[in-house]
Amino acid sequence: MHSEKIRKIYNNLTEETDSTDEIYGHLKKQILELLGEDEKRMDASEYGYYRDRLFQIASMAEESGFVRGFRYAFRLFLECMKE
């Protein structure tokens, strides 16, 4: 299926970037701010679990957004080629 090919492209691209990436840094900051007060209410193990889960969810959403954006961009490209 086309989605799997696009996901492979996404994974190849993300392997080339590191944790100093500006977008990743912004995302990390937002997640940690979101968890701000929770860190004080939870023990370290529980906080770590939820922090890691949020990063996993964000990563899955980012991948899905890439696939969707890639499809939209390709459709737009095809529409432009018709003109």
ABEGO torsion letter per residue (X at the ends): XAAAAAAAAAAAAAAABBAABAAAAAAAAAAAAAAAAAAAABBAAAAAAAAAAAAAAAAAAAAAAAAAAAAAAAAAAAAAAAX
